[in-house]
């Protein structure tokens, strides 16, 4: 980065893999570099991702004492059979231990990831996973439906032998079962896949969903500054070589026009259950959003996928299940 930001960072997120494998000393050096070079506000949310089998009391205590205040743990499941199917290296006991240990080391703001619609997973198994998640009392829970991505081991298995995946009806029931159970337990459903105890929404992820500015550091990291979206060289050796020689690490960048940026902002903002505020968007982009997208909005209302309320556009219950289809209507 050639010039420091004019304002200190309000959120910092160490992720995109398993950063805890770097160890406390390296992680703290990186955090100190951000503090000295850019600045981090006193009440910033500073998150680090971790897998259950990559944390220890010493590591967590060191991270907490030096500024990390939010921990995101990739639990995925509390079912040992499903963890084996996913190829995870931890078991359910180590997942519970990691969450408990983080609390003992001073982390109050703990998030866990869970996956559903896994091969062989039943509704009862999913209910059990949710019950065990509630027992460890994280402040934030992210839910992800398994998707078969090209080039992954699951894609190969699916192509060669098929997978015993839950039916579409069961996948839908799993989603709404999670909503019912988590909301009854005091979690706010604030984004399609995310639930939080009041006051513990992910501040960092909301920057993305509002399509606001952010810096990305590291191989393959993306930034969005002053309407320019850029992505760093993804090859680690290539990235290090560029940085070491003082060259720019950006492999790709594009300047978004007003209408493209607006379309992206609607696509991302509709993921939040608060929806998007027309007044704010009109001022931010200098045009009448309702008029610009009048045809698309009318069509989506007619299909009962979105609703307008108090100057905001939000997904309906049906829209939550078809959020990608809704997003396509505003695709630049």
N, C-alpha and C positions, 0 to 999 in steps of 0.2 A: 504494500500500500504506500503510495507516494506522499500523501498528505493526511494528517490526522483528522478525524471527524471533529466538527465544531461542538458537538454535544457528547457527553459520556454515554456509554452503552447502557441501555435499560435492561436488556436481557443478553445472556451469553449461553450458548449451547454447545457442549462437547459431545459430538455423536457421529453418526454415519459409520458405525461399526462398533467396536468395543474399546473405547479409549482407555479404559482402566488397565489394559495390558501394558501401557506405557510406564506405569508405576507413578507413585506420588511425586517424586522429584521432578520428572519431566513434565507432568501435568501442571505442577505449581509454577514451573518456569514459564510455561505457555501462558498461564493466567496472569503472571506478573508482567509478561511482555504486553499483554492487552491493557493492563492497568497503566503501565508507564507510557505506552505509545499512544493509546486512544483515550483511556479513562473509563472507569466503570462506576456508575452511580451508586451511592451508598445503599439504596434499597433495591438494587438490581436482583433479578432472578437469574441465578447461575446454576445451570443444569449440567449433569454429566450422566451419560448412559453407562450401564453396566450389565453384565450377565451374572447370574447368581454364583457361578464358580470362579469369578475373577475378582472377588472382593474379600477383604480381610478386615479385622478390627483396626489394625494399624493403618491400612490404606484409607479406610473410610474416615477415621478420626483425623488423619492428616488433611484430607480433602475438606472436611467440614470446618476445621480450624482456620483454614487459609482462604475461605471465601466461597466454596461451593455450598449452596444451600438447598438444592433440589436434586434428587436422585431418581432416574428412570431405569427400572429394572426389567429386563427382558425375560419375564417368567414364562410366557406363552401358554403354559398349562401346569396344573398341579396333578395331572394324571401321568404316572410314569410310563405307561404303555404309549400314550400319545406323544410324550416327549421323545421316546425312542423312534416313533414313526417320523417325527420331525427332524431326527438326527441331532438333537440337542445333547450337550455334554453334561448337563446337570440333571438332578432328579428333583422330585417334589420337596423332599426334606431340605435340600440345599437352597431351594427357592424360598421356603418359609424362613430358613435360617438367615438368608441374605436380607430379607425385609426386616426381621427382628433386630439383626445386628446393626443395620443402618439406623434404626430408631435409637438403639442404645448408644450409638456414636454421635447422636445429636441431630440427625436428619429428621425434621418434622414433616417436610414436604416430600413425600415419596409417591412416585407413580409406578404402576406396573402395567405391562402389556399382556394381553390374553388373546389367543386365537381361537376361532370357532369354525365350524363346517369342515373339520379335519376328517381324514379317512378313518372310517369305523366309529367315529364319534356319534353317540346317541344323544337324545334330548336329556336323558337322565344324567349322562356323563357331563354334559355342559352345565346342567344345574348344579352338580356337585362341584365343578370348577368354580362357578360363581360363588357358591357358599364358602369355599375355602379362601377365595380372594377376599371376601368380606370379613373373614375371621382374622386376617392379618392387618386389616384396617388401613389400607393405603389412602392417601388423600385424593388420589387421581387414578383412574383406570381407563386405559385405551383398549378398544376391542377391534380386532382385525379379522375379517373373513378370509379364509385361505383362497388365494387365487393361483391358478396354474400359469406361471410365467414361462415363456419360451426360453429354452436353454437351461432350465433348472432340472434337478433330479426328479422332481415331481412331474414335470412335463414329459420326461423320458418314460417314467413309469406309466403315466396316463396313456401315452401313445402306444406303448408296447403291451401292457397288460390290463390297462384300465385301473381305476381306483374305486374302492368302495366308499364313495362320497355320500354325505347326507342328501336327501332329495331337496328340491327347491322349496317345498312347503316346510320341511324341517329347518332349512337354513333361515327362512323368514321367521319361523317360530323361535329359533335360537336368538335372533336379534331382538325380537319383542319381549322374549323372556328376560333377557338381560336388562332391557329398559325397565320392566316392571320391578325386578328384584333390586336393581341399583337405586331406582327412584324411591322405592319403599324404605331403603336403608339410608336415605338422606343425600344421595348423590344427584347433582344437577346434570341433566343431559344437555350439554351446551354446544356440542358439535356432533356431526353424524356418528363418529366413532369414539367420542370422548365424554367422560363423566367425571365430575369433580365435587368434592365437598365445597360448600360455599367459601369463597375466598381463595380457592386453590386451582382455578383454571390455569392452563398453561399460558403464561403471558407471552412466551417466545413463539409458540405456534400460532397465536392469534395475529402476530405480525405477518405471517405468511397468508393466513386466511383473509386478512384485510388488504393484502397486496401492498404492504408498506415496505419501506426501504430496509435492506439488511446487507451486511457484508458476509462473505464466505471465504474462509481460509483453509488451505490444504488441497491436496490432489482431488480433482473432480468437483470441488466445491463451487456453488453458484452464488452470485451476488445480484442485487437489484438496487441500483443507485441512480437517482435522477432520471428514471425512465429507461435506463440501460440495463438489460439483463445479460450477464456474462457467466461463463463457465470456465474454470481452470483446466489445464491439462490433466487428464485423468490417470495417465501412466505415472506411477510414483517416481520411477527413476528419471523420467523426462521432466517431471515437475521439479524435482530436486535440482536437476541440472540447470533449468531455467532460473530458478531462484538463486542458485550459487553464482551464476554468471551475471546476475543483476538484470536479467531480461524479464519482460512481463510474462506472467504465468498463464494469462488468459488464452484459451484455445478458441473460444467462440464468443461473440457478443452481438447484440442487436438493440437498436433503439426503437422502442415501442411508440407507435403513434397514439393519439388520444383515444381513438375508438378501440384500438387493440387493447390498450391498457384498461379501458373501461370494461370490455368484454371479459378480460381475465379477472378483474376485480369482482364482477358479478358471479362468475363461475366459482371462485374461491369463497367469496363472502356468503353465498347461499349454503355452504356447508355448515355454517353456524346457525343454531336454532333461533337466535335473535334476528336473523335475516340481515338484509342490507337496507340502509336508510337512504331514501331518495334525496332528501335535502342535503345530506352530507356529500353524496356522490355528485349531485348537480353542481355544488360549489367546487368540489375537487376537480371535476373534469370540464366544467364550463359548458354543459349542455343539459337539456331536459331528458333524463334517462327514460322516464315513462313514455315520452313521445318518441324517442329514438327507437325503443324496443316495443312499441305499442302492439305490433302484430304478434310478436313472440309472447309477450305477456298475456295478451288476450287468449291465445291458443293454450297456454299452460294453465291459465285459470279455468278455461272451459274443460280441460282434462283433469281438473282438480288436483294438480300437482304443486301449485303455488297458491298463496293467498296474499292479499294486501290488507294491512292493518296498521293504523296510526302512522302512515307515511313510510311503512316498511314492507318489503317483499320477503316472504318466508316460504319454506317448503311445508307442504301439508304432510299428514301421516303417510299418504300414498307417495308423496314426493320424496320422502326419506328413502324409500326402497328404489326409486328411479332417479336418484340424484345425478347420476352420470348423464342420463338422457336429458334432464333439465339443463345441465351445464352445456350440453351440445347446442342448445338453442342460442346461447350467448357466445359461442366460440368465435373468436376473431377470424 
